[in-house]
Each structure stands twice: as structure tokens, then as C-alpha cells.
Amino acid sequence: MRTVLLWILGILLGIVLLALVIVLVLLNIRAGIEAVGVTGEVSVEALVDSVARWGRTEREKVIVLAGWFREYMAIDAGKFLTGGPDGDYREVLKERKGICGDFTGLFGELCNRLGIENERVEGYVAEDGRERGETCQRTNHVWNAVRVAGEWWHVDMMWAVGALGRDAAGEWVFRRHWNSEYVLTRGKQFLTTHMPADPAWQLTDRPYAMDAFIEGNLADGERGDYYNYTDSIAAFRRLPRDERQMLFARRANRFNPPNKEG
């Protein structure tokens, strides 16, 4: 009986210690978020140094970065409505606002400097007031993929920090609202709203068909045969930039023939 009790107490003590470690890690991450959230203009170098100091692992660094974006980055309503080229990451950091390409460029540059493998993912998202079949004739969104502890995950910082909505006067404004489901995520829930143009970036060994996304029904939609996406991504990343672009265009058109822009 004493042996059983000691065994149970040992398990309980292990659980308590594990919980304490988790709490300490979370408190450390929160402190890091607050530490990097300096007021006024901040340089890329200073931001990277702060994140590296407070985030010990790749995952923690991504979480601290996400916390900084949550507090200090905003969607540029004017640029979202009129469009425009991606801004230089330094200018985006200075202005602390942008649209998908700006968020992706800044987050990608910060990851590069922190030693976190990442890629820019082009794809499709639904647009309010338009049929998916219409919006999916060309890619209309970009986000990041990061490799953390040997696994690839999606990160969409623009969707994570909030959304645009109309104010009382009918003008489009940014509304800050944290959506953690768009940070370090993958799987059917994310693919319901974000469909990569290259099926390798679905990060699944049985990719969904484009028709399933257009119909908004991944649950019952067609899925392809087994597909080793990790090998496919690794081979893609080894190619020179021009060959990567050609391969992307070929895959994107094969996956979604109405898209001729590749």
C-alpha cells in the first residue's frame, strides 16, 4: 500500500512541477511581449534582439513575435481598399500597418533574422459579397509558413490581429481583435478559410481538391492520394528562385486550372 501511495504522490508531484514549468514559460513569454512593445519607433535590429532574449525556443520566439503584432500592428484600411505593392519591411515596421503582403514580408524578415525557417505562401481566401468561384480565379492572399521543431505550421498575422469593419459613418476601419487560431496552425479548420495555391502547403498527406474549398465543404470534399508534402517542400526549397517560381506556377495551375496568372 505504501508503495502505491508513494507512486501516486510521485505522479502528482510530477504533474504539479510540469504545471509550474508551463506557468513560468507563459509568464516569461508575456514578459517578453511587454518588453519588446516599446513606444515610438523601433528598429528591426532592436526588435529582433528583444525577441531573441525573451523567446528561448523557436516556438516561443514565434509566440512573442505574434504578441508584438497583436499589440502594435494594424490593417491599413485605405490600402486594403485601393491596393498597392508590398511595402519594404522597414517602412512597414515604422508605420506599423499594412495589408497581407506587408504583414507577411515583415514577419518573414523577422523570422529570418531569428533563425526560423519560413516561406511565403500564396493562396485563396473567401471575400465578403463575392462567390468563391469568382474570387478563386487568381490568388488573393499571402501568409507565412514557419518550420518549428522540424514541423511546418501556418501563420497569418494579418488575420490574427483583427479585421476591418464599418464605423457609424459607414467608413471602413480596423478593429483590433486577437484571433489565435491563425498562429501556428494547420489542418482542416485553417484550410476552410485559407487554401494554398500549391497543394504542398496544405501541410497534409492527402490534399483537398480545389472544388471542395470553392464549395465550402472540406468535410465531404474530394481528397487526393497520399502525398509526401515534407519531401515536396524540401525539394522545392532547394531550387534556385527562378525554378521555384516556374514550379509554383505549374503546380498552382494544375491544382486550379482557372488560375492562369502563374
Backbone torsions as a table, in degrees:
resi	resn	phi	psi	omega
1	MET	NA	-44.1	179.8
2	ARG	-61.2	-39.5	179.3
3	THR	-61.8	-41.0	178.9
4	VAL	-64.3	-43.7	180.0
5	LEU	-63.1	-42.5	178.4
6	LEU	-63.3	-38.4	177.8
7	TRP	-63.4	-43.9	179.4
8	ILE	-64.6	-44.3	178.7
9	LEU	-61.7	-37.4	177.9
10	GLY	-62.8	-42.5	178.4
11	ILE	-64.0	-45.0	-179.7
12	LEU	-62.6	-41.2	178.0
13	LEU	-63.2	-39.8	177.5
14	GLY	-63.0	-40.4	179.1
15	ILE	-64.4	-43.4	179.5
16	VAL	-62.5	-44.1	179.4
17	LEU	-63.5	-40.0	178.7
18	LEU	-63.9	-43.4	178.5
19	ALA	-61.2	-40.1	179.3
20	LEU	-64.1	-41.9	178.0
21	VAL	-61.3	-44.2	179.8
22	ILE	-61.0	-43.9	179.3
23	VAL	-61.4	-44.1	-179.9
24	LEU	-63.5	-40.1	178.0
25	VAL	-63.1	-45.0	-179.8
26	LEU	-63.6	-41.0	178.0
27	LEU	-64.6	-37.4	178.7
28	ASN	-66.2	-41.3	178.2
29	ILE	-63.7	-44.2	179.5
30	ARG	-61.6	-41.7	177.5
31	ALA	-61.9	-37.6	177.9
32	GLY	-64.8	-40.7	178.2
33	ILE	-60.2	-44.3	-179.8
34	GLU	-68.0	-35.7	-177.7
35	ALA	-67.9	-39.7	-177.8
36	VAL	-80.6	-10.9	-178.2
37	GLY	-82.9	56.2	-180.0
38	VAL	-71.2	150.6	178.6
39	THR	-82.7	159.5	179.4
40	GLY	76.3	-167.0	-176.8
41	GLU	-75.1	137.3	179.6
42	VAL	-128.5	140.6	-179.9
43	SER	-83.7	158.9	176.0
44	VAL	-59.4	-41.9	-177.7
45	GLU	-63.0	-43.0	-179.7
46	ALA	-66.6	-39.3	179.9
47	LEU	-65.6	-44.4	179.1
48	VAL	-62.3	-43.7	179.6
49	ASP	-60.4	-41.8	-179.2
50	SER	-66.8	-43.8	179.8
51	VAL	-63.8	-43.1	-179.4
52	ALA	-63.3	-32.0	-179.7
53	ARG	-73.0	-35.9	-174.6
54	TRP	-96.0	-24.4	178.1
55	GLY	-102.2	117.5	-175.0
56	ARG	-87.0	-41.8	179.9
57	THR	-102.1	170.6	176.8
58	GLU	-59.6	-43.5	-179.6
59	ARG	-62.4	-44.4	179.7
60	GLU	-63.4	-39.0	178.9
61	LYS	-63.0	-41.8	177.5
62	VAL	-63.7	-41.2	-179.2
63	ILE	-66.0	-42.3	178.0
64	VAL	-63.7	-42.9	176.3
65	LEU	-59.0	-45.5	179.4
66	ALA	-60.0	-39.3	178.0
67	GLY	-63.5	-38.1	177.2
68	TRP	-65.4	-45.1	177.4
69	PHE	-59.3	-42.0	-178.7
70	ARG	-57.4	-40.9	-174.5
71	GLU	-84.8	-30.0	-165.4
72	TYR	-125.5	-8.9	179.0
73	MET	-104.5	146.6	-178.8
74	ALA	-134.5	153.7	174.3
75	ILE	-78.8	130.9	179.8
76	ASP	-82.0	101.6	-176.3
77	ALA	-61.5	-41.9	-178.9
78	GLY	-62.7	-46.5	180.0
79	LYS	-68.9	-34.1	178.4
80	PHE	-60.5	-37.9	-177.3
81	LEU	-80.2	-34.1	-175.8
82	THR	-98.1	-21.6	-176.9
83	GLY	82.0	179.3	179.7
84	GLY	151.4	164.0	-178.3
85	PRO	-70.0	160.1	176.2
86	ASP	-62.5	138.1	178.9
87	GLY	-81.8	156.1	173.1
88	ASP	-62.2	138.8	-173.0
89	TYR	-59.6	-31.8	178.8
90	ARG	-68.3	-39.6	178.7
91	GLU	-68.7	-38.9	177.8
92	VAL	-62.0	-41.9	178.1
93	LEU	-64.4	-39.8	179.5
94	LYS	-64.6	-45.1	-178.0
95	GLU	-79.9	-25.0	-179.7
96	ARG	58.8	38.3	174.3
97	LYS	-158.9	162.0	179.7
98	GLY	169.9	-167.8	175.0
99	ILE	-120.8	-166.1	-167.3
100	CYS	-56.1	-45.3	-179.1
101	GLY	-64.5	-33.8	179.1
102	ASP	-70.0	-46.4	177.4
103	PHE	-59.9	-45.3	-177.5
104	THR	-64.1	-42.4	-179.9
105	GLY	-64.9	-44.1	-179.9
106	LEU	-67.4	-47.3	-179.5
107	PHE	-62.1	-41.3	179.3
108	GLY	-62.9	-42.0	179.3
109	GLU	-65.0	-41.8	177.9
110	LEU	-63.2	-41.0	176.9
111	CYS	-63.3	-42.2	178.3
112	ASN	-55.9	-45.8	-176.8
113	ARG	-71.7	-22.2	178.4
114	LEU	-91.9	0.9	178.9
115	GLY	76.9	24.2	179.5
116	ILE	-102.0	118.7	178.9
117	GLU	-61.5	136.8	-178.7
118	ASN	-155.0	159.6	176.8
119	GLU	-141.1	154.3	174.3
120	ARG	-88.5	127.9	-178.4
121	VAL	-111.4	121.4	174.8
122	GLU	-94.2	145.1	-179.9
123	GLY	-173.1	-156.3	-172.9
124	TYR	-124.9	140.3	169.6
125	VAL	-133.5	155.4	177.5
126	ALA	-71.7	147.3	177.3
127	GLU	-118.3	134.8	-179.0
128	ASP	-58.0	133.2	175.7
129	GLY	83.6	2.6	-179.8
130	ARG	-129.8	145.2	177.0
131	GLU	-68.7	143.1	-179.6
132	ARG	-61.4	-36.5	179.3
133	GLY	-60.9	-32.2	178.6
134	GLU	-75.6	-45.0	-177.3
135	THR	-71.3	-21.3	-175.6
136	CYS	-91.3	14.8	175.6
137	GLN	-79.3	-10.8	173.7
138	ARG	-156.6	152.4	-180.0
139	THR	-63.0	142.5	-176.9
140	ASN	-133.2	13.9	-179.1
141	HIS	-158.6	154.3	173.4
142	VAL	-136.6	151.0	175.6
143	TRP	-152.5	-174.7	-177.4
144	ASN	-106.6	154.8	164.5
145	ALA	-122.9	137.2	179.8
146	VAL	-124.1	148.0	177.7
147	ARG	-104.4	109.8	-176.4
148	VAL	-119.6	124.4	-179.9
149	ALA	52.0	39.3	175.7
150	GLY	83.5	0.5	-178.7
151	GLU	-121.1	144.4	178.8
152	TRP	-89.3	139.0	179.2
153	TRP	-138.3	151.4	175.7
154	HIS	-85.5	144.3	172.5
155	VAL	-139.8	116.5	174.8
156	ASP	-116.4	93.0	-174.9
157	MET	-69.5	-30.2	-179.9
158	MET	-66.2	-45.1	178.5
159	TRP	-69.7	-25.6	-176.7
160	ALA	-72.5	-35.3	-172.4
161	VAL	-80.8	-17.1	-179.4
162	GLY	155.3	-153.5	-177.1
163	ALA	-156.8	169.2	175.6
164	LEU	-94.3	146.5	176.1
165	GLY	-152.3	169.2	-179.6
166	ARG	-92.1	138.8	175.5
167	ASP	-86.0	-173.1	-176.1
168	ALA	-61.7	-26.7	-179.9
169	ALA	-89.0	0.8	179.6
170	GLY	86.3	7.2	179.7
171	GLU	-87.2	145.4	178.1
172	TRP	-76.6	128.9	179.9
173	VAL	-136.0	158.4	177.1
174	PHE	-84.3	134.4	176.1
175	ARG	-120.6	114.7	-177.5
176	ARG	-73.7	125.5	178.5
177	HIS	-157.6	117.3	-173.3
178	TRP	-74.4	126.8	178.8
179	ASN	-121.2	87.3	-173.9
180	SER	-66.3	-16.5	-178.2
181	GLU	-68.3	-6.9	179.0
182	TYR	-103.7	13.6	179.2
183	VAL	-121.3	125.6	-178.4
184	LEU	51.3	64.1	-176.2
185	THR	-135.7	162.7	173.0
186	ARG	-168.4	166.3	179.2
187	GLY	110.8	-176.0	-171.7
188	LYS	-61.5	-38.8	-177.7
189	GLN	-60.5	-45.2	178.7
190	PHE	-67.5	-42.0	-177.7
191	LEU	-69.3	-15.6	175.0
192	THR	-65.5	-30.1	-179.4
193	THR	-109.7	-22.2	-176.4
194	HIS	-128.4	113.7	177.8
195	MET	-114.6	111.9	178.4
196	PRO	-61.8	143.5	178.3
197	ALA	-68.1	-33.4	175.3
198	ASP	-97.9	116.3	-175.2
199	PRO	-60.0	-18.4	177.2
200	ALA	-58.7	-33.1	-176.8
201	TRP	-82.6	5.2	168.2
202	GLN	-68.6	-18.7	178.7
203	LEU	58.0	42.9	176.1
204	THR	-140.4	148.3	-177.6
205	ASP	-82.8	-1.4	172.4
206	ARG	-136.3	86.9	-173.6
207	PRO	-61.6	147.2	174.8
208	TYR	-78.8	151.1	176.3
209	ALA	-77.4	152.1	179.8
210	MET	-62.1	-34.8	-179.9
211	ASP	-60.7	-35.0	179.7
212	ALA	-64.6	-37.8	177.3
213	PHE	-68.6	-44.7	-179.2
214	ILE	-60.7	-38.5	179.9
215	GLU	-80.4	-6.6	179.6
216	GLY	66.8	33.4	-174.9
217	ASN	-142.3	71.9	178.7
218	LEU	-69.3	-28.0	-176.4
219	ALA	-58.1	-43.2	-177.8
220	ASP	-106.8	4.7	-174.8
221	GLY	-77.1	163.7	-179.8
222	GLU	-69.0	142.5	175.3
223	ARG	-126.3	148.9	-177.0
224	GLY	-79.3	-179.4	176.7
225	ASP	-72.8	174.6	-179.9
226	TYR	-55.3	137.6	-174.4
227	TYR	-143.1	119.4	-179.4
228	ASN	-83.3	87.7	-173.5
229	TYR	-69.5	-29.8	-179.7
230	THR	-65.7	-42.6	176.9
231	ASP	-66.0	-39.7	-179.7
232	SER	-62.8	-43.7	179.0
233	ILE	-66.2	-42.4	-179.9
234	ALA	-61.6	-43.1	179.1
235	ALA	-65.8	-40.3	178.8
236	PHE	-60.9	-42.9	-175.4
237	ARG	-72.6	-18.2	178.4
238	ARG	-81.0	-14.1	-176.3
239	LEU	-77.0	152.8	170.8
240	PRO	-61.7	158.6	-174.0
241	ARG	-56.4	-44.5	-176.8
242	ASP	-66.0	-38.1	178.5
243	GLU	-70.5	-33.6	176.0
244	ARG	-61.1	-43.5	-179.0
245	GLN	-64.5	-39.9	179.0
246	MET	-67.2	-41.3	178.7
247	LEU	-65.0	-41.5	177.4
248	PHE	-59.5	-45.6	-179.1
249	ALA	-61.3	-41.0	-179.5
250	ARG	-66.4	-45.4	179.1
251	ARG	-65.0	-41.9	-177.3
252	ALA	-64.9	-39.8	-179.6
253	ASN	-72.5	-36.5	177.4
254	ARG	-65.6	-37.8	-178.2
255	PHE	-73.3	-36.7	-176.7
256	ASN	-139.6	81.1	-174.5
257	PRO	-52.3	-33.0	177.0
258	PRO	-61.9	-19.3	179.0
259	ASN	-84.5	107.4	-177.2
260	LYS	-104.6	5.4	-170.3
261	GLU	-77.3	-16.2	-175.8
262	GLY	-59.4	NA	NA
